[in-house]
């Protein structure tokens, strides 16, 4: 049976964007009906845009496995998922590197006075316990996103295109999807079956180029580095560890530190998340350039599948 990875990739991207907006109005109206009961009262303020986004995400999650199987990506990526103690050590090693990178960013920011320890954590036991709360979530995000973005999306593109083309396209998508947060200019007066499609012109409404450019660049070049490391090492464990280390350190730092002057720092961005600053974007560019240069061309994952 001929595999069509690009067809299934297109289906994975298109179907949620069509079905999600169709289902969203009915889900939204159902939530409003449930909100009259005290147990569901918190649903009363749920925005239609958020319901639509969740509908798209849920449909995408349901489609992941059938699209993976249909595209042939499961068989292609299976060797990269095979467990070994060496790969587990690689996960831990790269997780520590990911944590160290973000610690450096926060350390520099703390040294120059951009960050300060949040008042609620000063002299508190939560200074030690707060980071523990993010460990499981960070590991899940690192593993699932690497399997989806580098395993499925990059892998599908790589089966038909060069490494550079597949890495650039998949990395641009990885960066853009983080800003998929639709917002209508004004709340809807009435929700109808077609209301979800009214969000299409506003899918990236919360993306503000003057504020978010550095975060978008960081995401893009981090993804480039992850693609290159996948090619070099031939498995997903190392990049999942690196990704998890970044997420854990960023979430922990955002919870533990406050930005002294918000919305005014070029190097450290506009919030407590260190990934939203020019310094982190510069670090991501350096990492991407280094990993691109050391990429080993002889791995199985770096050999395009023959075109049928």
C-alpha positions as CSV (number, residue, x, y, z in Angstrom):
1,X,0.0,0.0,0.0
2,X,1.4,3.4,-1.1
3,X,1.8,5.8,1.8
4,X,0.9,9.4,1.2
5,X,2.5,11.3,4.1
6,X,1.8,14.8,2.7
7,X,-1.9,14.0,2.1
8,X,-2.4,12.8,5.7
9,X,-0.4,15.8,6.9
10,X,-2.8,18.1,5.0
11,X,-5.8,16.2,6.4
12,X,-4.4,16.6,9.9
13,X,-4.1,20.4,9.5
14,X,-7.3,21.0,7.5
15,X,-9.9,18.8,9.1
16,X,-9.7,20.3,12.6
17,X,-10.0,23.8,11.1
18,X,-13.2,22.8,9.3
19,X,-14.9,20.6,11.9
20,X,-13.9,22.7,15.0
21,X,-15.7,25.9,13.9
22,X,-18.7,23.8,12.9
23,X,-18.9,22.1,16.3
24,X,-18.0,25.2,18.4
25,X,-21.4,26.9,18.3
26,X,-23.2,23.9,19.6
27,X,-20.6,23.3,22.3
28,X,-20.8,26.9,23.3
29,X,-24.6,26.9,23.6
30,X,-24.4,23.6,25.6
31,X,-21.9,25.2,28.0
32,X,-24.2,28.2,28.5
33,X,-27.1,25.9,29.4
34,X,-24.9,24.0,31.9
35,X,-23.7,27.2,33.5
36,X,-27.2,27.9,35.0
37,X,-26.4,25.1,37.4
38,X,-24.2,26.1,40.4
39,X,-21.7,23.2,39.8
40,X,-21.0,24.6,36.3
41,X,-21.3,28.3,37.1
42,X,-17.7,28.9,36.0
43,X,-18.7,28.2,32.4
44,X,-20.8,31.3,32.2
45,X,-17.9,33.5,31.3
46,X,-16.3,31.2,28.7
47,X,-15.5,33.0,25.5
48,X,-16.7,31.7,22.2
49,X,-13.2,32.0,20.8
50,X,-11.8,29.8,23.5
51,X,-14.4,27.1,22.9
52,X,-13.6,27.1,19.2
53,X,-9.9,26.8,19.9
54,X,-10.5,23.8,22.3
55,X,-12.7,22.1,19.7
56,X,-10.0,22.4,17.1
57,X,-7.4,21.1,19.5
58,X,-9.5,18.1,20.6
59,X,-10.3,17.1,17.0
60,X,-6.6,17.4,16.1
61,X,-5.7,15.1,19.0
62,X,-8.3,12.5,17.8
63,X,-6.8,12.6,14.3
64,X,-3.1,12.2,15.4
65,X,-3.0,8.4,15.5
66,X,-5.0,7.6,12.3
67,X,-3.0,10.2,10.4
68,X,0.3,8.8,11.8
69,X,-0.7,5.3,10.7
70,X,-2.0,6.4,7.3
71,X,1.0,8.5,6.5
72,X,3.5,5.7,7.3
73,X,5.2,7.9,9.9
74,X,4.7,5.4,12.6
75,X,7.0,2.9,10.9
76,X,9.4,5.5,9.9
77,X,9.8,7.0,13.3
78,X,9.5,3.7,15.3
79,X,13.3,3.3,15.4
80,X,13.6,6.8,16.9
81,X,11.2,5.7,19.7
82,X,13.0,2.5,20.6
83,X,13.9,2.6,24.3
84,X,17.4,2.0,25.6
85,X,19.3,3.1,28.7
86,X,21.6,5.2,26.5
87,X,18.6,7.1,25.1
88,X,17.2,7.6,28.6
89,X,20.6,9.1,29.6
90,X,20.4,11.3,26.5
91,X,17.0,12.5,27.6
92,X,18.3,13.4,31.0
93,X,21.5,15.0,29.6
94,X,19.7,17.2,27.1
95,X,17.1,18.1,29.7
96,X,19.9,19.4,31.9
97,X,21.2,21.4,29.0
98,X,17.8,22.9,28.4
99,X,17.4,23.9,32.0
100,X,20.9,25.4,32.1
101,X,20.2,27.5,29.0
102,X,17.1,29.1,30.6
103,X,18.8,29.4,34.0
104,X,21.5,31.5,32.3
105,X,18.8,33.8,30.9
106,X,17.2,34.2,34.2
107,X,20.5,34.5,36.0
108,X,21.6,37.4,33.7
109,X,18.2,39.0,34.1
110,X,18.4,38.7,37.8
111,X,22.0,40.1,37.9
112,X,21.1,43.2,35.9
113,X,18.0,43.8,38.0
114,X,15.3,42.9,35.4
115,X,14.0,40.0,37.5
116,X,13.4,39.8,41.2
117,X,12.2,36.9,43.3
118,X,8.4,37.1,43.7
119,X,7.4,38.4,47.1
120,X,5.2,35.3,47.9
121,X,8.2,33.0,47.6
122,X,10.7,34.9,49.7
123,X,11.7,32.9,52.7
124,X,9.0,30.4,51.8
125,X,9.0,26.7,51.4
126,X,7.2,27.1,48.1
127,X,10.5,28.3,46.6
128,X,11.5,24.7,46.5
129,X,8.1,23.0,46.0
130,X,6.8,25.2,43.2
131,X,9.2,23.9,40.5
132,X,8.2,20.3,41.4
133,X,4.6,21.0,40.2
134,X,5.8,21.5,36.6
135,X,7.9,18.4,36.2
136,X,5.3,16.0,34.9
137,X,3.7,18.6,32.6
138,X,7.0,19.6,31.2
139,X,7.9,16.0,30.4
140,X,4.5,15.4,28.7
141,X,4.8,18.6,26.6
142,X,8.4,17.7,25.6
143,X,7.5,14.2,24.6
144,X,4.2,14.8,22.9
145,X,5.2,17.9,21.0
146,X,8.4,16.3,19.7
147,X,6.5,13.2,18.5
148,X,3.9,15.5,16.8
149,X,6.1,18.3,15.4
150,X,9.4,16.6,14.7
151,X,8.2,13.0,14.4
152,X,5.0,13.5,12.4
153,X,5.1,16.9,10.8
154,X,8.8,17.2,10.1
155,X,9.0,13.5,9.4
156,X,6.2,13.7,6.8
157,X,7.8,16.7,5.1
158,X,11.2,15.1,5.3
159,X,10.0,12.0,3.4
160,X,9.4,14.2,0.3
161,X,11.7,17.2,0.6
162,X,15.2,18.1,1.6
163,X,16.2,18.6,5.3
164,X,16.4,22.3,4.9
165,X,12.9,22.7,3.3
166,X,11.3,20.3,5.8
167,X,13.0,21.9,8.8
168,X,12.1,25.5,7.8
169,X,8.5,24.7,7.0
170,X,7.8,22.6,10.1
171,X,9.6,25.2,12.3
172,X,7.6,28.0,10.9
173,X,4.4,26.1,11.6
174,X,5.7,25.2,15.2
175,X,6.3,28.9,15.8
176,X,3.0,30.1,14.3
177,X,0.8,27.6,16.1
178,X,1.9,29.0,19.5
179,X,0.1,32.2,18.5
180,X,-3.1,30.5,17.4
181,X,-5.4,32.5,19.7
182,X,-8.4,33.9,17.8
183,X,-10.2,36.9,19.2
184,X,-13.1,38.8,17.7
185,X,-13.1,42.6,17.7
186,X,-16.3,42.5,19.7
187,X,-18.3,39.7,21.4
188,X,-20.9,38.0,19.2
189,X,-24.5,39.2,19.7
190,X,-25.8,35.8,18.6
191,X,-24.1,32.5,18.1
192,X,-25.2,30.7,15.0
193,X,-23.9,27.6,13.1
194,X,-21.5,29.7,11.1
195,X,-20.1,31.8,13.9
196,X,-17.0,29.7,14.1
197,X,-16.0,30.6,10.6
198,X,-16.1,34.3,11.5
199,X,-13.0,33.7,13.5
200,X,-10.9,32.9,10.4
201,X,-9.7,36.4,9.7
202,X,-8.9,36.8,13.5
203,X,-7.1,33.5,14.1
204,X,-3.9,35.3,15.2
205,X,-5.5,38.5,16.5
206,X,-3.6,38.3,19.8
207,X,-0.2,38.2,18.0
208,X,1.3,41.6,18.3
209,X,4.5,41.8,16.1
210,X,6.1,44.6,18.0
211,X,5.7,42.7,21.2
212,X,5.9,39.1,20.1
213,X,8.6,39.1,17.4
214,X,11.4,37.9,19.6
215,X,9.2,35.0,21.0
216,X,8.3,34.0,17.4
217,X,12.0,34.0,16.4
218,X,12.9,32.0,19.5
219,X,10.3,29.3,18.7
220,X,11.4,29.1,15.1
221,X,15.1,28.7,15.7
222,X,14.6,26.4,18.6
223,X,12.6,24.2,16.3
224,X,15.3,24.3,13.7
225,X,17.8,23.1,16.4
226,X,15.5,20.3,17.4
227,X,15.2,19.1,13.8
228,X,19.0,19.2,13.4
229,X,19.5,17.3,16.6
230,X,17.0,14.7,15.6
231,X,18.9,14.1,12.4
232,X,22.2,13.9,14.2
233,X,21.2,11.5,17.0
234,X,18.5,9.5,15.1
235,X,16.1,9.4,18.1
236,X,13.5,11.6,19.8
237,X,14.7,11.1,23.4
238,X,17.4,13.8,23.3
239,X,15.2,16.5,21.8
240,X,12.3,15.6,24.0
241,X,14.6,16.0,27.0
242,X,15.8,19.4,25.7
243,X,12.3,20.6,25.0
244,X,11.1,19.4,28.5
245,X,14.1,21.1,30.1
246,X,13.2,24.4,28.5
247,X,9.5,24.1,29.4
248,X,10.2,23.2,33.0
249,X,12.8,26.0,33.5
250,X,10.6,28.6,31.8
251,X,7.5,27.6,33.8
252,X,9.4,27.5,37.1
253,X,11.1,30.8,36.4
254,X,7.8,32.5,35.4
255,X,6.3,31.3,38.7
256,X,9.2,32.2,40.9
257,X,10.3,35.6,39.4
258,X,8.7,38.9,38.6
259,X,9.9,41.2,35.9
260,X,10.9,44.4,37.6
261,X,9.8,46.7,34.7
262,X,7.1,45.0,32.6
263,X,6.6,45.6,28.9
264,X,9.7,47.7,28.6
265,X,12.7,45.4,28.3
266,X,14.2,44.7,24.8
267,X,16.5,41.9,26.0
268,X,14.1,40.2,28.4
269,X,10.7,40.8,26.8
270,X,7.4,42.0,28.2
271,X,6.7,39.5,30.9
272,X,8.1,37.0,33.4
273,X,8.6,34.3,30.7
274,X,12.3,34.5,29.7
275,X,11.5,33.1,26.2
276,X,9.8,36.4,25.3
277,X,13.0,38.4,25.0
278,X,15.7,39.2,22.4
279,X,18.4,37.6,24.5
280,X,16.7,34.2,24.3
281,X,16.0,34.7,20.6
282,X,19.8,35.3,20.1
283,X,20.6,32.2,22.1
284,X,18.2,30.2,19.9
285,X,19.8,31.5,16.7
286,X,23.3,30.5,18.0
287,X,22.0,27.0,19.0
288,X,20.3,26.5,15.6
289,X,23.5,27.6,13.7
290,X,25.6,25.2,15.8
291,X,23.3,22.2,15.5
292,X,22.8,22.8,11.7
293,X,26.6,22.8,11.2
294,X,27.1,19.5,13.2
295,X,24.1,17.7,11.7
296,X,25.2,14.2,10.7
297,X,23.8,13.3,7.2
298,X,24.0,9.6,7.5
299,X,21.1,8.7,9.8
300,X,18.1,6.8,8.5
301,X,15.8,9.7,9.4
302,X,17.8,12.0,7.1
303,X,17.2,9.9,4.0
304,X,14.1,10.8,2.1
305,X,11.7,8.0,1.3
306,X,11.7,7.2,-2.4
307,X,8.9,8.8,-4.3
308,X,6.4,6.2,-5.5
